[in-house]
Amino acid sequence: MQPITAFVLAGGKSTRMGTDKALLQLGGRPLIAHAIDLARSAAEEVKIIGDADKFSQFGDVIQDVYPDRGPLGGIHAALTSTRTDWNLILGVDLPFLREPFLRYLAAAAQDSDAVVTVASAGGRLQPLCAMYRKQFGVLAEPALVSGRNKVDALFSETSVRLITEEELATNNFSSSIFRNLNAPEDWELAQQEFAVRAQQKA
């Protein structure tokens, strides 16, 4: 495996949640801590994209070059700052992801010549759990300058290695690992599931 840098995107506004979801406690730890641990399973170096005042206690923080532009702004900041060709982008609110999938994703990316390696699950692409080569930042820059903020709209402009739902199933990965926490009811359900897991481990 070639070196990989992972970036946890923690800069979202959390409008539907009503509070900064990166700092929500799940299983006794903030979501951002869960995300960093997951990222470390696939990458030698992990950095955070977000507000340094909020998140510097958790690790190295990179701030957006184009603020308030959503995930594409975060991906651009990551790829502009990275020293590696291969980069894992991981949303902060994906606590159901598993280390084996991140390792599978990284291996699939490095077995391909594609610029982006991304899974499709639940009928949707998952651009916030994907591998991006540094050159994707070159595509992101003019899109951001022109006010285009949608990540997967740029996939048609580059080479993509798609991990299909069939491939996920063949390798025993459930599409439910991509569930994210957008609203209070999502968080409450996640808390219940993590509590059950803790009881099972005890």
Backbone bond lengths (Angstrom), bond angles and torsions (degrees), N, CA, C in turn:
res aa  C-N    CA-C-N  psi(-1)  N-CA   C-N-CA  omega(-1)  CA-C   N-CA-C  phi
1 M - - - 1.467 - - 1.528 110.45 -
2 Q 1.316 115.75 135.54 1.457 120.53 173.58 1.532 109.39 -80.97
3 P 1.339 117.33 159.25 1.470 119.89 -176.92 1.531 112.23 -58.33
4 I 1.313 114.62 142.69 1.462 122.56 179.23 1.526 108.29 -128.13
5 T 1.330 115.99 137.94 1.456 121.36 169.02 1.522 107.69 -109.21
6 A 1.313 116.43 135.76 1.465 120.81 177.11 1.524 109.59 -107.32
7 F 1.314 114.80 143.07 1.464 121.73 178.17 1.525 108.90 -127.05
8 V 1.321 116.28 123.56 1.462 121.87 176.00 1.526 108.15 -93.95
9 L 1.334 116.17 119.41 1.464 120.57 -179.74 1.526 109.05 -83.33
10 A 1.337 115.88 109.32 1.465 121.23 -175.48 1.522 111.92 -120.12
11 G 1.331 116.89 16.10 1.459 119.49 -171.87 1.508 115.93 -98.62
12 G 1.333 117.84 9.28 1.463 119.45 -177.78 1.517 112.81 -66.64
13 K 1.330 115.55 160.04 1.468 119.99 -177.76 1.528 113.00 -82.32
14 S 1.339 118.19 -14.98 1.473 122.03 178.02 1.524 111.61 53.95
15 T 1.333 116.75 40.28 1.462 121.27 -174.65 1.524 111.75 -59.97
16 R 1.330 116.83 -47.11 1.468 119.74 -177.04 1.518 112.00 -70.75
17 M 1.329 116.66 -31.66 1.460 119.68 -179.69 1.522 111.33 -72.85
18 G 1.336 116.82 -32.35 1.454 120.27 179.31 1.510 114.29 86.57
19 T 1.328 117.17 -3.92 1.459 122.44 176.07 1.522 107.59 -153.20
20 D 1.311 117.60 163.74 1.464 120.08 -177.07 1.524 109.65 -67.31
21 K 1.334 116.06 108.87 1.461 118.22 -173.16 1.525 112.88 -70.44
22 A 1.324 117.84 -21.92 1.467 119.37 178.02 1.525 111.60 -59.85
23 L 1.327 116.57 -25.90 1.467 120.63 -176.76 1.522 112.82 -102.20
24 L 1.322 117.97 1.51 1.463 120.49 176.02 1.525 110.47 -62.47
25 Q 1.310 115.82 139.13 1.463 120.72 -179.50 1.524 109.91 -85.91
26 L 1.308 115.89 126.88 1.454 121.87 176.97 1.522 107.55 -133.21
27 G 1.330 115.89 117.87 1.459 118.84 -175.54 1.528 112.29 63.23
28 G 1.327 116.20 30.36 1.458 120.59 177.30 1.520 115.17 83.51
29 R 1.334 117.21 5.48 1.461 120.53 -179.59 1.513 109.28 -137.42
30 P 1.358 118.72 148.72 1.464 119.81 178.95 1.519 111.18 -67.28
31 L 1.333 115.03 151.36 1.460 120.37 -179.99 1.521 112.19 -53.75
32 I 1.327 116.65 -37.53 1.464 118.95 -177.55 1.526 111.31 -63.88
33 A 1.327 117.73 -32.71 1.466 120.69 177.70 1.530 110.67 -67.82
34 H 1.345 116.50 -39.85 1.472 120.25 175.91 1.536 110.00 -60.69
35 A 1.338 115.82 -45.20 1.465 120.28 -177.44 1.525 111.52 -64.02
36 I 1.320 117.13 -41.12 1.467 120.97 179.64 1.523 110.62 -64.05
37 D 1.322 116.81 -42.76 1.464 119.77 178.50 1.522 111.26 -62.00
38 L 1.341 116.99 -42.65 1.455 120.67 177.93 1.523 110.64 -61.47
39 A 1.324 116.02 -45.47 1.464 120.45 -178.19 1.520 111.29 -60.89
40 R 1.322 116.58 -36.37 1.467 120.35 -179.09 1.529 112.67 -66.08
41 S 1.324 116.94 -18.27 1.465 119.42 179.38 1.522 111.57 -73.18
42 A 1.349 116.79 -16.42 1.467 120.22 -176.26 1.515 113.32 -122.98
43 A 1.324 117.92 -8.06 1.463 120.08 -173.06 1.515 111.76 -136.24
44 E 1.333 115.16 147.60 1.459 120.59 179.21 1.525 111.38 -74.27
45 E 1.331 116.09 -31.73 1.458 121.79 -176.66 1.521 108.80 -131.25
46 V 1.328 116.48 137.17 1.461 121.62 -179.88 1.527 108.76 -125.21
47 K 1.334 115.69 131.90 1.456 121.07 176.64 1.527 109.29 -129.37
48 I 1.305 115.25 162.77 1.460 122.10 -177.84 1.530 108.45 -112.83
49 I 1.325 115.79 135.73 1.464 120.63 172.45 1.523 106.94 -103.35
50 G 1.320 116.42 116.11 1.461 119.34 -177.47 1.511 111.63 168.01
51 D 1.314 115.49 -155.83 1.463 123.95 -176.61 1.528 109.16 -86.20
52 A 1.319 116.62 117.58 1.469 120.44 -178.09 1.521 111.74 -60.52
53 D 1.327 118.00 -35.33 1.464 120.78 -179.69 1.523 111.40 -62.76
54 K 1.323 116.74 -33.78 1.469 120.85 -178.80 1.522 112.84 -83.61
55 F 1.334 116.13 -38.58 1.461 118.88 -162.91 1.529 116.23 -115.94
56 S 1.327 118.67 -0.71 1.466 119.35 -176.70 1.527 112.51 -63.18
57 Q 1.333 117.23 -22.36 1.477 119.77 177.12 1.526 112.00 -66.17
58 F 1.338 116.40 -18.27 1.467 119.98 -177.48 1.526 113.17 -97.91
59 G 1.326 118.20 -13.12 1.458 120.31 -179.24 1.512 111.90 154.45
60 D 1.343 115.57 -169.78 1.465 121.29 179.47 1.526 110.17 -68.12
61 V 1.318 115.71 131.62 1.463 120.78 -177.00 1.531 110.25 -116.15
62 I 1.335 114.95 133.49 1.461 122.93 173.41 1.527 107.27 -110.70
63 Q 1.325 116.51 133.96 1.461 119.41 179.92 1.529 110.59 -101.25
64 D 1.331 115.60 151.08 1.459 121.20 -178.12 1.522 111.56 -59.94
65 V 1.326 115.43 140.18 1.465 121.19 170.00 1.530 109.08 -75.59
66 Y 1.335 115.39 -37.07 1.462 122.52 177.00 1.536 107.51 -114.94
67 P 1.341 117.78 92.41 1.475 120.39 -174.57 1.530 112.42 -67.11
68 D 1.337 113.88 154.82 1.467 121.78 173.36 1.522 113.34 58.38
69 R 1.328 115.48 36.49 1.466 119.36 179.42 1.527 111.24 -116.35
70 G 1.331 115.97 16.21 1.451 119.82 175.81 1.515 113.28 76.03
71 P 1.339 116.21 -164.70 1.469 120.41 -175.60 1.523 114.39 -57.72
72 L 1.336 118.34 -34.20 1.465 118.52 -179.04 1.525 110.69 -63.21
73 G 1.337 116.76 -37.94 1.459 119.69 175.48 1.518 111.72 -61.27
74 G 1.333 116.54 -39.25 1.461 120.43 177.74 1.516 112.75 -67.78
75 I 1.339 116.38 -41.98 1.462 120.55 178.62 1.530 109.97 -63.64
76 H 1.321 116.49 -42.04 1.468 120.45 177.64 1.524 110.82 -60.20
77 A 1.344 117.38 -45.76 1.468 120.86 179.01 1.524 110.82 -60.05
78 A 1.339 115.95 -41.26 1.461 120.52 179.53 1.522 111.27 -62.61
79 L 1.320 116.21 -49.77 1.463 120.07 -174.21 1.519 112.39 -73.96
80 T 1.321 117.19 -23.91 1.458 120.88 174.79 1.520 111.03 -71.70
81 S 1.333 115.88 -33.90 1.464 120.36 -175.06 1.529 113.79 -91.76
82 T 1.333 117.58 -19.12 1.460 120.08 -170.61 1.526 112.96 -68.72
83 R 1.324 114.06 151.20 1.470 120.37 175.51 1.528 111.33 -105.23
84 T 1.333 116.65 -1.13 1.465 120.23 -179.48 1.526 110.48 -112.72
85 D 1.319 115.89 153.64 1.461 120.59 177.45 1.521 110.75 -71.89
86 W 1.337 116.78 -35.15 1.462 122.19 -174.81 1.521 109.20 -101.97
87 N 1.333 115.52 131.93 1.462 120.29 -174.19 1.522 110.95 -142.33
88 L 1.318 114.90 126.78 1.461 121.62 176.13 1.523 108.67 -91.73
89 I 1.320 116.66 124.22 1.461 122.02 174.61 1.521 107.64 -105.31
90 L 1.330 115.34 127.71 1.463 120.65 -173.41 1.521 109.77 -135.18
91 G 1.330 116.70 122.39 1.455 120.52 174.72 1.521 110.51 -66.91
92 V 1.321 116.21 149.04 1.459 120.29 -176.28 1.527 112.23 -73.45
93 D 1.329 117.39 -17.16 1.469 120.76 -170.12 1.526 112.38 -110.53
94 L 1.326 116.30 43.47 1.470 121.33 179.51 1.530 109.81 -123.67
95 P 1.330 117.55 64.52 1.471 119.51 -172.82 1.520 114.88 -73.48
96 F 1.335 117.56 -8.59 1.459 119.94 -179.05 1.529 113.05 -92.94
97 L 1.316 116.81 -3.33 1.464 119.87 174.25 1.516 110.04 -61.71
98 R 1.344 115.50 155.49 1.462 120.28 -178.70 1.527 109.80 -127.08
99 E 1.309 114.71 148.47 1.469 120.60 -179.42 1.526 112.54 -54.29
100 P 1.339 120.38 -43.81 1.474 118.98 -179.10 1.522 112.67 -57.55
101 F 1.339 117.58 -36.17 1.468 117.72 179.49 1.521 111.08 -68.60
102 L 1.326 118.21 -41.32 1.466 119.77 179.73 1.520 110.76 -62.22
103 R 1.315 116.97 -37.55 1.470 119.59 177.67 1.535 110.29 -68.68
104 Y 1.326 116.31 -37.83 1.476 120.20 176.78 1.524 110.23 -63.63
105 L 1.323 116.46 -44.54 1.460 122.25 179.17 1.524 111.06 -59.25
106 A 1.325 116.18 -45.84 1.464 120.43 -179.52 1.528 111.12 -63.75
107 A 1.338 116.64 -42.29 1.460 119.90 179.97 1.531 111.19 -66.57
108 A 1.335 115.97 -40.56 1.467 119.62 178.85 1.525 110.70 -62.31
109 A 1.326 116.19 -39.92 1.466 120.23 179.54 1.523 111.01 -63.35
110 Q 1.321 116.12 -45.07 1.462 119.26 -174.81 1.520 112.71 -79.37
111 D 1.325 116.96 -11.40 1.459 120.97 172.33 1.527 111.51 -86.86
112 S 1.326 116.19 -2.49 1.462 122.23 -175.33 1.524 109.73 -120.18
113 D 1.315 115.40 159.37 1.465 120.45 172.85 1.522 111.78 -92.99
114 A 1.331 117.64 3.74 1.463 121.18 -174.42 1.527 111.89 -68.66
115 V 1.314 114.70 153.51 1.470 121.13 177.24 1.524 110.62 -79.58
116 V 1.334 116.52 -33.88 1.467 121.74 -179.99 1.521 108.65 -125.76
117 T 1.321 116.26 135.63 1.466 121.75 172.02 1.522 106.60 -121.11
118 V 1.329 116.11 118.12 1.463 120.44 -171.33 1.523 109.22 -143.19
119 A 1.324 115.90 147.53 1.458 121.40 178.01 1.520 111.02 -95.11
120 S 1.323 114.93 155.37 1.453 122.24 170.01 1.525 107.23 -113.73
121 A 1.327 115.97 128.00 1.469 120.60 -179.61 1.520 108.49 -147.19
122 G 1.319 116.22 139.91 1.452 119.69 -178.61 1.516 112.85 61.83
123 G 1.334 115.97 26.56 1.453 120.10 179.33 1.517 114.49 79.35
124 R 1.340 116.74 9.24 1.467 120.15 -177.81 1.521 110.87 -133.87
125 L 1.311 115.99 147.38 1.460 120.22 171.69 1.521 109.69 -69.35
126 Q 1.322 116.19 154.75 1.465 122.25 -177.10 1.533 109.78 -119.71
127 P 1.342 117.58 70.32 1.471 120.13 -173.55 1.519 114.97 -70.19
128 L 1.359 117.16 -10.22 1.465 119.34 178.84 1.520 112.15 -100.53
129 C 1.316 115.05 16.73 1.468 121.66 165.00 1.522 104.78 -145.00
130 A 1.322 115.02 76.04 1.464 120.48 -171.04 1.522 110.31 -149.53
131 M 1.332 114.50 161.07 1.458 121.14 176.41 1.527 109.17 -102.51
132 Y 1.336 115.08 131.92 1.461 121.64 -179.98 1.522 109.48 -126.08
133 R 1.307 115.56 132.73 1.462 118.44 171.15 1.526 108.60 -80.22
134 K 1.301 115.51 155.52 1.466 121.02 -173.14 1.529 112.55 -54.34
135 Q 1.323 116.92 -33.39 1.463 120.05 -175.41 1.523 113.45 -66.14
136 F 1.341 118.29 -16.10 1.465 119.31 176.12 1.519 110.55 -61.76
137 G 1.319 117.76 -27.37 1.459 121.19 176.97 1.514 112.75 -60.86
138 V 1.332 115.98 -29.04 1.472 120.50 178.34 1.527 110.40 -68.20
139 L 1.336 117.16 -33.03 1.462 121.10 175.28 1.527 111.37 -74.05
140 A 1.317 115.69 -37.32 1.468 120.39 -175.83 1.523 111.93 -66.70
141 E 1.316 116.45 -35.98 1.472 120.59 -175.15 1.529 112.75 -56.86
142 P 1.332 120.30 -58.10 1.480 119.17 -179.19 1.519 112.58 -64.52
143 A 1.336 117.49 -30.15 1.468 119.18 177.36 1.526 110.01 -63.71
144 L 1.312 116.63 -45.28 1.460 120.18 179.51 1.528 111.47 -65.65
145 V 1.315 115.87 -40.11 1.472 120.08 179.41 1.532 110.72 -60.29
146 S 1.335 115.67 -36.60 1.467 119.82 -177.29 1.529 113.26 -91.70
147 G 1.339 116.54 6.21 1.461 119.84 176.09 1.511 115.60 84.22
148 R 1.330 117.02 14.29 1.472 120.46 177.03 1.524 107.96 -96.28
149 N 1.336 116.05 116.28 1.466 120.17 -170.63 1.526 114.04 -112.15
150 K 1.319 118.51 2.35 1.466 120.09 -174.90 1.524 110.63 -86.99
151 V 1.318 116.14 123.80 1.467 121.12 -174.48 1.522 111.53 -64.52
152 D 1.339 116.38 -56.12 1.471 118.04 -171.89 1.526 113.28 -71.62
153 A 1.343 117.93 -11.13 1.463 119.91 173.52 1.522 111.26 -64.80
154 L 1.333 116.87 -22.28 1.464 121.06 -179.99 1.528 112.85 -86.08
155 F 1.324 116.92 -10.75 1.466 118.92 -176.15 1.524 111.96 -64.91
156 S 1.325 117.00 -28.32 1.470 119.74 179.33 1.527 111.67 -71.17
157 E 1.329 116.85 -11.51 1.459 121.12 -178.54 1.522 112.65 -97.15
158 T 1.327 117.12 4.20 1.461 119.72 -177.76 1.525 109.37 -148.56
159 S 1.323 116.29 -177.80 1.470 120.35 -179.46 1.527 109.77 -90.70
160 V 1.326 115.41 135.58 1.466 122.01 -175.24 1.524 110.16 -127.98
161 R 1.305 115.41 131.77 1.473 121.22 169.84 1.531 105.91 -99.14
162 L 1.323 116.23 109.52 1.462 121.61 -176.88 1.525 110.27 -93.43
163 I 1.316 115.69 126.23 1.465 121.73 171.16 1.526 105.97 -93.80
164 T 1.317 116.44 108.01 1.462 121.26 -173.97 1.530 111.08 -77.65
165 E 1.321 114.96 166.50 1.464 119.32 176.43 1.527 110.69 -62.70
166 E 1.340 116.01 -34.27 1.467 119.41 177.72 1.531 110.65 -64.61
167 E 1.323 115.89 -40.82 1.468 119.62 178.61 1.528 110.85 -65.80
168 L 1.323 116.63 -39.57 1.468 119.86 175.83 1.526 110.21 -57.98
169 A 1.333 115.81 -49.30 1.465 120.33 -177.14 1.522 111.44 -63.66
170 T 1.344 116.44 -40.83 1.470 120.76 179.70 1.523 111.40 -59.90
171 N 1.323 115.73 -32.11 1.463 120.83 -178.39 1.528 113.08 -100.02
172 N 1.345 114.69 17.16 1.468 122.24 174.34 1.521 114.17 63.89
173 F 1.334 115.92 34.85 1.456 120.68 173.56 1.529 108.82 -107.50
174 S 1.306 116.61 125.36 1.457 121.27 178.01 1.523 109.94 -82.55
175 S 1.326 116.37 143.97 1.465 119.31 176.64 1.524 111.98 -65.84
176 S 1.341 116.82 -15.11 1.471 120.16 -179.45 1.530 112.80 -68.88
177 I 1.332 117.43 -13.50 1.467 118.63 179.20 1.523 111.58 -66.39
178 F 1.333 117.38 -16.95 1.461 120.92 -178.63 1.529 112.96 -92.49
179 R 1.318 117.11 5.48 1.472 119.02 177.98 1.524 109.42 -59.99
180 N 1.327 115.60 131.25 1.463 118.24 177.49 1.523 110.31 -114.56
181 L 1.316 115.21 168.94 1.457 121.02 -175.53 1.520 109.02 -108.51
182 N 1.319 116.19 100.17 1.463 120.65 -177.74 1.523 113.16 -103.91
183 A 1.326 116.28 -32.15 1.456 120.91 -172.46 1.531 110.04 -129.08
184 P 1.343 117.48 162.04 1.472 119.94 -178.83 1.524 113.91 -54.05
185 E 1.338 117.12 -35.76 1.470 118.35 -179.87 1.528 111.69 -67.18
186 D 1.348 117.53 -32.50 1.472 120.82 175.50 1.530 109.89 -63.79
187 W 1.311 115.77 -42.65 1.464 121.28 -178.51 1.529 110.84 -66.24
188 E 1.344 116.05 -42.64 1.466 119.65 -179.85 1.530 110.89 -61.69
189 L 1.335 116.47 -42.12 1.464 120.32 178.66 1.523 110.54 -64.67
190 A 1.327 116.89 -41.46 1.466 120.55 178.40 1.522 111.01 -62.87
191 Q 1.312 117.14 -40.55 1.465 120.39 178.24 1.524 110.77 -59.76
192 Q 1.344 115.81 -43.05 1.462 120.27 179.42 1.531 110.81 -62.37
193 E 1.334 116.25 -42.97 1.464 120.21 -178.00 1.525 111.01 -67.32
194 F 1.334 117.13 -40.42 1.460 119.85 178.75 1.524 110.83 -67.65
195 A 1.342 117.87 -34.39 1.464 120.99 177.59 1.522 110.52 -65.11
196 V 1.339 116.36 -40.27 1.477 120.69 178.15 1.529 109.49 -64.30
197 R 1.331 117.12 -42.27 1.476 120.15 178.98 1.515 111.35 -61.46
198 A 1.332 115.39 -41.58 1.467 119.63 -179.46 1.524 110.49 -63.19
199 Q 1.330 116.99 -39.18 1.452 120.73 178.08 1.535 111.42 -65.93
200 Q 1.337 115.09 -38.71 1.473 119.11 -179.98 1.520 111.58 -66.52
201 K 1.337 116.32 -33.19 1.467 120.21 -179.90 1.527 112.14 -77.00
202 A 1.336 115.36 -25.80 1.472 119.73 -175.26 1.527 111.45 -69.74
